[in-house]
C-alpha cells in the first residue's frame, strides 16, 4: 500500500483511466502542430494539478483542480482547439462545499460530463463522488450533484471516491471505489444518463476483504474494460474485468500480473491497451495480447491508443523533481524512451492521441507548490 499512501499524502489521485473512445482527428490534423504549447488557465491561481483531457470532435476538454483558498481545491473545466485557441473559458463546476479533487471528464451526446471526489468533513462518511454536466458552450446543464449508488438493499451510504468516466452510446459509465463499515474499498460501475442521473442499479465489479483502489475504465463500443490496483493478502497487484450490459466477468491480463504503482487504459478500434507503472519499469500490452516493458522506476503511467499501437508516458524521479518520458509501443514491443520534460512534479500527466502521428500531453509544471498546467502537442515517438 506504499504507493497508495504516497498518493493520499500528495493528493495525487494516482494514474488511472485513459482516453474515452477511439482517437478522433476531426479538425485536429491541420491544427495540431508538434511544438505548439499553451498554458491551460493562465489567469487562474497557481497550484493547478490533476489535468484530465478528452478530445471530442475538434475541441479538447480538460478538467483540472485549482486552489480554492487554504488547502482546498475546486474543479474547473476548459475547452481549447487543437492549436491551443481558447474555445470555452474556465468554468467552475463544483459547489465549493468541500475539498474537490481528482476530476475526470467525458463528452457524449452534446454534453460534457465531469466527475470528482469531495471531502466535505462530514462524519462518519466524509468522502463522496459528485457529478456536473455542461453543454458544449460551457453552460451548466446539471449543477454539482452527489452520486447516490445502490447496494442491493437501497441507497449506499458509505464512503465513495476515485471516480473515473467513459462515454457510452446513451450516456456515461462512472467507475468509483466505495467502502462502508468492515467492507474494504471495492470497485463499482454506475451508468449515467446525459443529464448525469444514475441509470439502473450499481454493478459490483469487485468484492471480498481485500482493498481495491485507483480504477481505470474505457469503453470499446461493445463493452467496458475496468482495471484497478489492489492489496491482496498484504501484497499489491492489479485486477481487471469486462462489463457487457449488466454482466461482469473477471479477466486475466498478464501485463497486470505484478506489483505496481498505477494503471492507465486506452482503446482504439476495439483494441484496449493498459500501461502499468512499476518499481522495475513500465509494462504495457493489449487485453488478450502480448506485453512489453521498459526498465526503470516508473511513476504515473499514461497510455493513448491509436491505429498503430499506443504511446505510453511515465515519470521517473522524486515527487518534487521528476522527469517525464514517452515511448511508442506496439505488438513488437517498446520503442526508445523519449524525454518530454524535466523538473516536473510527479502528479499524473495526461496523454491523448490526436492522430497516429501526434499526441497531446497535459501536465502540471513549475516548482511546488506553484504548479501551472501546460498542454503541449508532440510528435508521437
C-alpha positions as semicolon CSV with decimal commas, in nm:
position;residue;x (nm);y (nm);z (nm)
1;X;0,000;0,000;0,000
2;X;0,304;0,229;-0,004
3;X;0,219;0,399;-0,333
4;X;-0,145;0,429;-0,224
5;X;-0,048;0,619;0,090
6;X;0,200;0,829;-0,109
7;X;-0,083;0,934;-0,340
8;X;-0,307;1,030;-0,050
9;X;-0,040;1,245;0,110
10;X;0,021;1,432;-0,216
11;X;-0,344;1,441;-0,324
12;X;-0,211;1,296;-0,646
13;X;-0,503;1,080;-0,746
14;X;-0,263;0,821;-0,885
15;X;-0,265;0,733;-1,252
16;X;-0,568;0,572;-1,392
17;X;-0,818;0,600;-1,666
18;X;-0,738;0,680;-2,024
19;X;-0,897;0,813;-2,338
20;X;-1,267;0,752;-2,367
21;X;-1,304;0,639;-2,725
22;X;-1,119;0,580;-3,048
23;X;-0,891;0,876;-3,119
24;X;-1,066;1,130;-3,341
25;X;-0,868;1,361;-3,566
26;X;-1,163;1,574;-3,677
27;X;-1,033;1,927;-3,704
28;X;-0,701;1,834;-3,549
29;X;-0,475;1,708;-3,827
30;X;-0,408;2,058;-3,961
31;X;-0,426;2,247;-3,632
32;X;-0,226;2,017;-3,404
33;X;0,130;2,105;-3,497
34;X;0,410;1,946;-3,291
35;X;0,585;2,206;-3,079
36;X;0,265;2,401;-3,008
37;X;0,202;2,452;-2,638
38;X;-0,024;2,661;-2,419
39;X;-0,100;2,728;-2,057
40;X;-0,437;2,585;-1,964
41;X;-0,554;2,855;-1,724
42;X;-0,308;3,147;-1,727
43;X;-0,541;3,372;-1,528
44;X;-0,608;3,114;-1,258
45;X;-0,441;3,081;-0,921
46;X;-0,115;2,887;-0,903
47;X;-0,125;2,534;-0,768
48;X;-0,314;2,377;-1,060
49;X;-0,295;1,995;-1,075
50;X;-0,473;1,677;-1,191
51;X;-0,548;1,755;-1,559
52;X;-0,765;1,507;-1,748
53;X;-0,829;1,571;-2,118
54;X;-1,066;1,422;-2,375
55;X;-1,085;1,505;-2,747
56;X;-1,438;1,547;-2,881
57;X;-1,462;1,650;-3,245
58;X;-1,226;1,944;-3,273
59;X;-1,230;2,052;-2,906
60;X;-1,001;1,938;-2,626
61;X;-1,190;1,943;-2,296
62;X;-0,979;1,940;-1,980
63;X;-1,097;1,902;-1,621
64;X;-0,848;2,005;-1,353
65;X;-0,800;2,129;-0,998
66;X;-0,735;2,489;-0,899
67;X;-0,677;2,605;-0,539
68;X;-0,978;2,736;-0,352
69;X;-0,801;2,903;-0,064
70;X;-0,613;2,727;0,215
71;X;-0,562;2,359;0,141
72;X;-0,885;2,306;-0,056
73;X;-0,934;2,278;-0,432
74;X;-1,211;2,349;-0,680
75;X;-1,286;2,164;-1,005
76;X;-1,272;2,356;-1,334
77;X;-1,331;2,268;-1,699
78;X;-1,188;2,444;-2,004
79;X;-1,211;2,386;-2,379
80;X;-0,938;2,450;-2,637
81;X;-0,900;2,398;-3,008
82;X;-0,618;2,167;-3,114
83;X;-0,392;2,467;-3,180
84;X;-0,446;2,597;-2,826
85;X;-0,704;2,862;-2,911
86;X;-0,944;2,910;-2,622
87;X;-1,294;2,784;-2,712
88;X;-1,465;2,772;-2,371
89;X;-1,309;2,973;-2,083
90;X;-1,253;2,800;-1,748
91;X;-1,581;2,712;-1,574
92;X;-1,600;2,608;-1,212
93;X;-1,831;2,306;-1,170
94;X;-1,805;2,210;-0,802
95;X;-2,029;2,376;-0,543
96;X;-1,749;2,490;-0,311
97;X;-1,881;2,271;-0,029
98;X;-1,562;2,079;0,041
99;X;-1,221;1,984;-0,093
100;X;-1,300;1,878;-0,453
101;X;-1,015;1,683;-0,613
102;X;-0,904;1,440;-0,884
103;X;-1,163;1,515;-1,157
104;X;-1,233;1,327;-1,478
105;X;-1,425;1,429;-1,790
106;X;-1,601;1,271;-2,087
107;X;-1,812;1,408;-2,373
108;X;-2,117;1,234;-2,520
109;X;-2,440;1,344;-2,687
110;X;-2,354;1,714;-2,676
111;X;-2,286;1,700;-2,303
112;X;-1,963;1,746;-2,109
113;X;-1,984;1,524;-1,801
114;X;-1,744;1,583;-1,512
115;X;-1,690;1,369;-1,202
116;X;-1,472;1,424;-0,895
117;X;-1,442;1,336;-0,527
118;X;-1,531;1,575;-0,245
119;X;-1,420;1,567;0,118
120;X;-1,687;1,767;0,299
121;X;-1,566;1,688;0,651
122;X;-1,891;1,512;0,745
123;X;-1,898;1,225;0,997
124;X;-1,885;0,930;0,975
125;X;-1,857;0,946;0,594
126;X;-1,672;1,245;0,455
127;X;-1,595;1,127;0,100
128;X;-1,844;1,135;-0,186
129;X;-1,841;1,144;-0,566
130;X;-2,003;1,440;-0,739
131;X;-2,119;1,493;-1,099
132;X;-2,184;1,807;-1,304
133;X;-2,292;1,839;-1,669
134;X;-2,229;2,124;-1,916
135;X;-2,335;2,183;-2,273
136;X;-2,080;2,243;-2,548
137;X;-2,090;2,619;-2,482
138;X;-1,974;2,562;-2,123
139;X;-2,314;2,638;-1,968
140;X;-2,417;2,425;-1,671
141;X;-2,698;2,184;-1,756
142;X;-2,689;1,992;-1,429
143;X;-2,515;2,156;-1,132
144;X;-2,290;1,964;-0,893
145;X;-2,481;1,667;-0,753
146;X;-2,380;1,388;-0,519
147;X;-2,392;1,048;-0,692
148;X;-2,603;0,801;-0,497
149;X;-2,515;0,439;-0,578
150;X;-2,707;0,129;-0,469
151;X;-2,601;-0,188;-0,289
152;X;-2,890;-0,430;-0,350
153;X;-3,079;-0,312;-0,044
154;X;-3,123;0,051;-0,136
155;X;-2,905;0,361;-0,141
156;X;-2,541;0,310;-0,042
157;X;-2,442;0,537;0,247
158;X;-2,068;0,479;0,294
159;X;-1,755;0,641;0,155
160;X;-1,712;0,692;-0,222
161;X;-1,420;0,836;-0,418
162;X;-1,167;0,780;-0,702
163;X;-1,416;0,848;-0,982
164;X;-1,343;0,773;-1,348
165;X;-1,566;0,825;-1,653
166;X;-1,601;0,688;-2,003
167;X;-1,859;0,761;-2,272
168;X;-2,115;0,505;-2,383
169;X;-2,383;0,519;-2,651
170;X;-2,654;0,687;-2,440
171;X;-2,460;0,840;-2,155
172;X;-2,155;0,763;-1,945
173;X;-2,022;0,487;-1,724
174;X;-1,892;0,607;-1,389
175;X;-1,645;0,384;-1,205
176;X;-1,569;0,459;-0,842
177;X;-1,437;0,300;-0,524
178;X;-1,656;0,275;-0,213
179;X;-1,647;0,129;0,138
180;X;-1,864;0,112;0,449
181;X;-1,824;-0,047;0,792
182;X;-1,599;-0,353;0,767
183;X;-1,629;-0,359;0,387
184;X;-1,296;-0,285;0,223
185;X;-1,266;-0,049;-0,073
186;X;-1,436;-0,205;-0,375
187;X;-1,484;-0,104;-0,740
188;X;-1,835;-0,045;-0,877
189;X;-1,988;0,083;-1,202
190;X;-2,281;0,323;-1,215
191;X;-2,426;0,420;-1,552
192;X;-2,543;0,779;-1,602
193;X;-2,777;0,946;-1,850
194;X;-2,691;1,261;-2,042
195;X;-2,803;1,477;-1,751
196;X;-2,577;1,290;-1,508
197;X;-2,858;1,100;-1,334
198;X;-2,798;0,735;-1,235
199;X;-2,949;0,473;-1,465
200;X;-3,025;0,127;-1,327
201;X;-2,865;-0,048;-1,033
202;X;-2,499;-0,013;-0,941
203;X;-2,284;-0,301;-1,066
204;X;-2,040;-0,455;-0,817
205;X;-1,715;-0,521;-1,003
206;X;-1,510;-0,649;-0,707
207;X;-1,591;-0,786;-0,363
208;X;-1,419;-0,951;-0,067
209;X;-1,198;-0,831;0,216
210;X;-0,909;-0,707;0,002
211;X;-0,883;-0,338;-0,083
212;X;-0,912;-0,213;-0,439
213;X;-0,832;0,141;-0,543
214;X;-0,736;0,378;-0,828
215;X;-0,958;0,228;-1,100
216;X;-0,938;0,294;-1,474
217;X;-1,213;0,244;-1,733
218;X;-1,264;0,263;-2,110
219;X;-1,541;0,159;-2,348
220;X;-1,454;-0,010;-2,677
221;X;-1,809;0,034;-2,807
222;X;-1,925;-0,313;-2,708
223;X;-1,805;-0,349;-2,350
224;X;-1,645;-0,168;-2,062
225;X;-1,293;-0,262;-1,963
226;X;-1,211;-0,186;-1,599
227;X;-0,876;-0,220;-1,422
228;X;-0,762;-0,132;-1,072
229;X;-0,487;-0,163;-0,814
230;X;-0,543;-0,396;-0,522
231;X;-0,393;-0,504;-0,193
232;X;-0,425;-0,881;-0,165
233;X;-0,304;-1,073;0,142
234;X;-0,061;-0,793;0,224
235;X;0,083;-0,759;-0,128
236;X;-0,003;-0,518;-0,407
237;X;-0,114;-0,601;-0,759
238;X;-0,379;-0,531;-1,020
239;X;-0,707;-0,675;-1,136
240;X;-0,932;-0,633;-1,438
241;X;-1,283;-0,714;-1,559
242;X;-1,504;-0,662;-1,863
243;X;-1,863;-0,544;-1,832
244;X;-2,118;-0,627;-2,104
245;X;-2,459;-0,490;-2,019
246;X;-2,502;-0,586;-1,655
247;X;-2,270;-0,886;-1,671
248;X;-1,930;-0,851;-1,502
249;X;-1,655;-1,101;-1,591
250;X;-1,305;-1,101;-1,436
251;X;-1,025;-1,130;-1,692
252;X;-0,666;-1,247;-1,672
253;X;-0,435;-0,979;-1,810
254;X;-0,068;-1,084;-1,790
255;X;0,058;-0,726;-1,809
256;X;-0,122;-0,657;-1,481
257;X;0,012;-0,963;-1,302
258;X;0,277;-0,784;-1,096
259;X;0,308;-0,532;-0,812
260;X;0,283;-0,179;-0,941
261;X;0,215;0,188;-0,884
262;X;-0,060;0,290;-1,122
263;X;-0,263;0,168;-1,421
264;X;-0,394;0,353;-1,726
265;X;-0,621;0,231;-2,009
266;X;-0,693;0,347;-2,363
267;X;-0,875;0,193;-2,659
268;X;-0,876;0,227;-3,037
269;X;-1,052;0,015;-3,297
270;X;-1,168;-0,237;-3,040
271;X;-0,817;-0,295;-2,903
272;X;-0,759;-0,192;-2,542
273;X;-0,414;-0,108;-2,408
274;X;-0,302;-0,097;-2,046
275;X;0,008;0,072;-1,906
276;X;0,128;-0,019;-1,558
277;X;0,390;0,169;-1,356
278;X;0,626;-0,048;-1,153
279;X;0,935;-0,010;-0,938
280;X;1,121;-0,204;-1,209
281;X;0,981;-0,015;-1,508
282;X;0,661;0,031;-1,706
283;X;0,462;-0,255;-1,857
284;X;0,219;-0,220;-2,146
285;X;0,010;-0,456;-2,353
286;X;-0,329;-0,524;-2,504
287;X;-0,613;-0,719;-2,350
288;X;-0,557;-1,074;-2,471
289;X;-0,228;-0,984;-2,641
290;X;0,144;-0,979;-2,574
291;X;0,314;-0,734;-2,341
292;X;0,634;-0,533;-2,332
293;X;0,829;-0,339;-2,071
294;X;1,080;-0,058;-2,026
295;X;1,319;-0,081;-1,728
296;X;1,338;0,188;-1,462
297;X;1,126;0,322;-1,177
298;X;0,807;0,435;-1,349
299;X;0,553;0,660;-1,177
300;X;0,218;0,788;-1,305
301;X;0,184;0,593;-1,631
302;X;-0,043;0,712;-1,911
303;X;-0,139;0,549;-2,240
304;X;-0,302;0,673;-2,562
305;X;-0,403;0,412;-2,820
306;X;-0,408;0,473;-3,196
307;X;-0,433;0,257;-3,507
308;X;-0,068;0,152;-3,499
309;X;-0,038;0,075;-3,127
310;X;-0,008;0,323;-2,843
311;X;0,204;0,593;-2,684
312;X;0,295;0,544;-2,318
313;X;0,407;0,820;-2,081
314;X;0,559;0,788;-1,735
315;X;0,759;0,985;-1,479
316;X;1,090;0,895;-1,321
317;X;1,244;1,056;-1,014
318;X;1,111;1,207;-0,695
319;X;0,770;1,359;-0,638
320;X;0,926;1,705;-0,623
321;X;1,159;1,671;-0,923
322;X;1,053;1,411;-1,179
323;X;1,135;1,371;-1,548
324;X;0,859;1,282;-1,792
325;X;0,919;1,031;-2,073
326;X;0,720;0,877;-2,355
327;X;0,768;0,583;-2,588
328;X;0,583;0,407;-2,866
329;X;0,458;0,056;-2,801
330;X;0,315;-0,198;-3,043
331;X;0,284;-0,575;-3,077
332;X;0,657;-0,583;-3,146
333;X;0,746;-0,411;-2,817
334;X;0,859;-0,071;-2,688
335;X;1,047;0,186;-2,888
336;X;1,314;0,409;-2,738
337;X;1,222;0,632;-2,445
338;X;1,196;1,000;-2,542
339;X;1,235;1,275;-2,278
340;X;0,934;1,507;-2,268
341;X;1,010;1,741;-1,979
342;X;1,218;1,757;-1,664
343;X;1,176;1,932;-1,332
344;X;0,809;1,841;-1,314
345;X;0,618;1,717;-1,012
346;X;0,506;1,355;-1,019
347;X;0,142;1,449;-1,045
348;X;0,000;1,235;-1,324
349;X;0,033;1,375;-1,675
350;X;-0,241;1,300;-1,927
351;X;-0,180;1,186;-2,285
352;X;-0,431;1,190;-2,571
353;X;-0,375;1,069;-2,928
354;X;-0,478;1,339;-3,175
355;X;-0,379;1,117;-3,470
356;X;-0,142;0,827;-3,532
357;X;0,144;1,078;-3,550
358;X;0,060;1,341;-3,290
359;X;-0,023;1,333;-2,920
360;X;-0,119;1,595;-2,664
361;X;0,047;1,578;-2,322
362;X;-0,110;1,784;-2,043
363;X;0,088;1,819;-1,719
364;X;0,150;2,028;-1,410
365;X;0,477;2,221;-1,442
366;X;0,680;2,454;-1,224
367;X;0,820;2,434;-0,872
368;X;0,595;2,304;-0,595
369;X;0,351;2,438;-0,485
370;X;0,320;2,692;-0,768
371;X;0,223;2,439;-1,035
372;X;0,052;2,555;-1,351
373;X;-0,095;2,324;-1,615
374;X;0,058;2,321;-1,960
375;X;-0,061;2,139;-2,272
376;X;0,189;2,051;-2,545
377;X;0,142;1,894;-2,888
378;X;0,419;1,644;-2,960
379;X;0,516;1,421;-3,248
380;X;0,439;1,064;-3,148
381;X;0,762;0,869;-3,096
